[in-house]
Amino acid sequence: MALTITAECINCDVCEPVCPNQAISMGPDFYQIDPARCTECVGHFDQPQCVELCPVQCIPVHPLHLEDRASLELKYRRLTSNACSV
C-alpha cells in the first residue's frame, strides 16, 4: 500500500526529510509520493513517518496502489539491495 499526499497538503516540509526511501518529492503544487519507492516505512519503522508527522493528516493509503505487508517487505529489500550495490 503506497501512500499518497492529497491536495490538503500545506507544503510544511516535514514529510520529505523523514522518508527513509526518498519516495517524497515536491510536485507541481504540493508534495507527492512515488508509489514505486513507498514501503510505508516497512523495514525501517513501525509506522509511516510521514503520516506520524503530518500536521494536517493529508497522507492516506493510495487506493490505486494497494499492497500487503509481504509485498512492502519485498519492495524494501529490493530498494535496499539496490542502494547497497551502487
N, C-alpha and C positions, 0 to 999 in steps of 0.2 A: 504494500500500500504506500505508494508515494504520497507525499503531502503536496498541497498547493497553497498559494497565497492569494487571497481574494482582494477585490478592489477596495475593501475597507482598510487596507494597509496604509499606514501613515508615514512610511519610509523613515522609521525611527532608527534604523541601522543596528538593532540588537541581534537580529537573526543571522545575518551573513557571517559574522566572525565566529559564531559558536557552532556552525555546521562542520562536523568532522570530515565530511566528504566533499566539501566545496560545491555543494549542489545548489546553493543560493547565490543569485546574482541580481544586479539591478536590471529591471526590464525597462520598457519604454516609459511606463508611468509609475510603477511600483515594483518591489522585489518579486522575483519568480524563482521557482524550484525546478530543477532539471530532474524529471522522474527517472532517468537512467542512472542518476547518481544518488538519489534519495533512498536511504535504507531505514528511515525513521529512527536513526541513531542505533539500530540493531548492530551489535558488535562493538559499540563504543559506550553507550549509556543505557540505562533502564527506560528512560523516557526521551522522546524527541526534544532536544534542547531548544529549538526554535519555538515550539509550542509552549514550553515551560516559561520562556522569557517574553513572549509576545504580549505587549500591554493591551492590545485591542482584540485579541483572540481571533485573528483572521487567518489561521492556518489549519484548515480541516484536511481530512483524507481526500485525495483526488479521486473522484468517482470513476474516472476512466483508467485508473492505474491501480487496481486492487491487487494486492499480493499478500500471501500468507507469510507467517514468520520464517518458515523454511526458505521461501524464495528470497526474502530480505537477507537472510544469513548467507545464501549463495551469492547474492549481489555484493554483500560486504566482503566476502572472501575474494571475489573477482576484482573488486576495486582495490583492495589492499595488496593483493598479489601483483597487480599492475604497478602500484606505487613502489613496491619493493624492487621490481625488475627494471625500473627506469634509471 
